[in-house]
């Protein structure tokens, strides 16, 4: 689980939370998770 968080921190927008709305932030998190899952 910790490795997944470390990989997600490579996505700068997610690590610094640029999005002000939770829904948009969640969408970015889902997109990053899918891309990481498909590349593994």
Phi and psi in radians as a Rosetta constraint file:
Dihedral C 1 N 2 CA 2 C 2 CIRCULARHARMONIC -1.115 0.35
Dihedral N 2 CA 2 C 2 N 3 CIRCULARHARMONIC -0.604 0.35
Dihedral C 2 N 3 CA 3 C 3 CIRCULARHARMONIC -1.140 0.35
Dihedral N 3 CA 3 C 3 N 4 CIRCULARHARMONIC -0.640 0.35
Dihedral C 3 N 4 CA 4 C 4 CIRCULARHARMONIC -1.120 0.35
Dihedral N 4 CA 4 C 4 N 5 CIRCULARHARMONIC -0.726 0.35
Dihedral C 4 N 5 CA 5 C 5 CIRCULARHARMONIC -1.127 0.35
Dihedral N 5 CA 5 C 5 N 6 CIRCULARHARMONIC -0.674 0.35
Dihedral C 5 N 6 CA 6 C 6 CIRCULARHARMONIC -1.143 0.35
Dihedral N 6 CA 6 C 6 N 7 CIRCULARHARMONIC -0.668 0.35
Dihedral C 6 N 7 CA 7 C 7 CIRCULARHARMONIC -1.196 0.35
Dihedral N 7 CA 7 C 7 N 8 CIRCULARHARMONIC -0.640 0.35
Dihedral C 7 N 8 CA 8 C 8 CIRCULARHARMONIC -1.214 0.35
Dihedral N 8 CA 8 C 8 N 9 CIRCULARHARMONIC -0.457 0.35
Dihedral C 8 N 9 CA 9 C 9 CIRCULARHARMONIC -1.221 0.35
Dihedral N 9 CA 9 C 9 N 10 CIRCULARHARMONIC -0.273 0.35
Dihedral C 9 N 10 CA 10 C 10 CIRCULARHARMONIC -1.208 0.35
Dihedral N 10 CA 10 C 10 N 11 CIRCULARHARMONIC -0.348 0.35
Dihedral C 10 N 11 CA 11 C 11 CIRCULARHARMONIC -1.444 0.35
Dihedral N 11 CA 11 C 11 N 12 CIRCULARHARMONIC 1.837 0.35
Dihedral C 11 N 12 CA 12 C 12 CIRCULARHARMONIC -1.039 0.35
Dihedral N 12 CA 12 C 12 N 13 CIRCULARHARMONIC -0.681 0.35
Dihedral C 12 N 13 CA 13 C 13 CIRCULARHARMONIC -1.118 0.35
Dihedral N 13 CA 13 C 13 N 14 CIRCULARHARMONIC -0.557 0.35
Dihedral C 13 N 14 CA 14 C 14 CIRCULARHARMONIC -1.403 0.35
Dihedral N 14 CA 14 C 14 N 15 CIRCULARHARMONIC -0.638 0.35
Dihedral C 14 N 15 CA 15 C 15 CIRCULARHARMONIC -1.191 0.35
Dihedral N 15 CA 15 C 15 N 16 CIRCULARHARMONIC -0.618 0.35
Dihedral C 15 N 16 CA 16 C 16 CIRCULARHARMONIC -1.736 0.35
Dihedral N 16 CA 16 C 16 N 17 CIRCULARHARMONIC -0.123 0.35
Dihedral C 16 N 17 CA 17 C 17 CIRCULARHARMONIC 0.967 0.35
Dihedral N 17 CA 17 C 17 N 18 CIRCULARHARMONIC 1.128 0.35
Dihedral C 17 N 18 CA 18 C 18 CIRCULARHARMONIC -1.231 0.35
Dihedral N 18 CA 18 C 18 N 19 CIRCULARHARMONIC -0.537 0.35
Dihedral C 18 N 19 CA 19 C 19 CIRCULARHARMONIC -1.300 0.35
Dihedral N 19 CA 19 C 19 N 20 CIRCULARHARMONIC 2.360 0.35
Dihedral C 19 N 20 CA 20 C 20 CIRCULARHARMONIC -1.544 0.35
Dihedral N 20 CA 20 C 20 N 21 CIRCULARHARMONIC -0.407 0.35
Dihedral C 20 N 21 CA 21 C 21 CIRCULARHARMONIC -1.726 0.35
Dihedral N 21 CA 21 C 21 N 22 CIRCULARHARMONIC 2.383 0.35
Dihedral C 21 N 22 CA 22 C 22 CIRCULARHARMONIC -1.100 0.35
Dihedral N 22 CA 22 C 22 N 23 CIRCULARHARMONIC -0.614 0.35
Dihedral C 22 N 23 CA 23 C 23 CIRCULARHARMONIC -1.148 0.35
Dihedral N 23 CA 23 C 23 N 24 CIRCULARHARMONIC -0.735 0.35
Dihedral C 23 N 24 CA 24 C 24 CIRCULARHARMONIC -1.203 0.35
Dihedral N 24 CA 24 C 24 N 25 CIRCULARHARMONIC -0.689 0.35
Dihedral C 24 N 25 CA 25 C 25 CIRCULARHARMONIC -1.083 0.35
Dihedral N 25 CA 25 C 25 N 26 CIRCULARHARMONIC -0.742 0.35
Dihedral C 25 N 26 CA 26 C 26 CIRCULARHARMONIC -1.123 0.35
Dihedral N 26 CA 26 C 26 N 27 CIRCULARHARMONIC -0.681 0.35
Dihedral C 26 N 27 CA 27 C 27 CIRCULARHARMONIC -1.076 0.35
Dihedral N 27 CA 27 C 27 N 28 CIRCULARHARMONIC -0.726 0.35
Dihedral C 27 N 28 CA 28 C 28 CIRCULARHARMONIC -1.131 0.35
Dihedral N 28 CA 28 C 28 N 29 CIRCULARHARMONIC -0.666 0.35
Dihedral C 28 N 29 CA 29 C 29 CIRCULARHARMONIC -1.143 0.35
Dihedral N 29 CA 29 C 29 N 30 CIRCULARHARMONIC -0.726 0.35
Dihedral C 29 N 30 CA 30 C 30 CIRCULARHARMONIC -1.146 0.35
Dihedral N 30 CA 30 C 30 N 31 CIRCULARHARMONIC -0.770 0.35
Dihedral C 30 N 31 CA 31 C 31 CIRCULARHARMONIC -1.060 0.35
Dihedral N 31 CA 31 C 31 N 32 CIRCULARHARMONIC -0.805 0.35
Dihedral C 31 N 32 CA 32 C 32 CIRCULARHARMONIC -1.106 0.35
Dihedral N 32 CA 32 C 32 N 33 CIRCULARHARMONIC -0.689 0.35
Dihedral C 32 N 33 CA 33 C 33 CIRCULARHARMONIC -1.128 0.35
Dihedral N 33 CA 33 C 33 N 34 CIRCULARHARMONIC -0.723 0.35
Dihedral C 33 N 34 CA 34 C 34 CIRCULARHARMONIC -1.141 0.35
Dihedral N 34 CA 34 C 34 N 35 CIRCULARHARMONIC -0.763 0.35
Dihedral C 34 N 35 CA 35 C 35 CIRCULARHARMONIC -1.102 0.35
Dihedral N 35 CA 35 C 35 N 36 CIRCULARHARMONIC -0.749 0.35
Dihedral C 35 N 36 CA 36 C 36 CIRCULARHARMONIC -1.151 0.35
Dihedral N 36 CA 36 C 36 N 37 CIRCULARHARMONIC -0.649 0.35
Dihedral C 36 N 37 CA 37 C 37 CIRCULARHARMONIC -1.166 0.35
Dihedral N 37 CA 37 C 37 N 38 CIRCULARHARMONIC -0.718 0.35
Dihedral C 37 N 38 CA 38 C 38 CIRCULARHARMONIC -1.267 0.35
Dihedral N 38 CA 38 C 38 N 39 CIRCULARHARMONIC -0.480 0.35
Dihedral C 38 N 39 CA 39 C 39 CIRCULARHARMONIC -1.470 0.35
Dihedral N 39 CA 39 C 39 N 40 CIRCULARHARMONIC -0.196 0.35
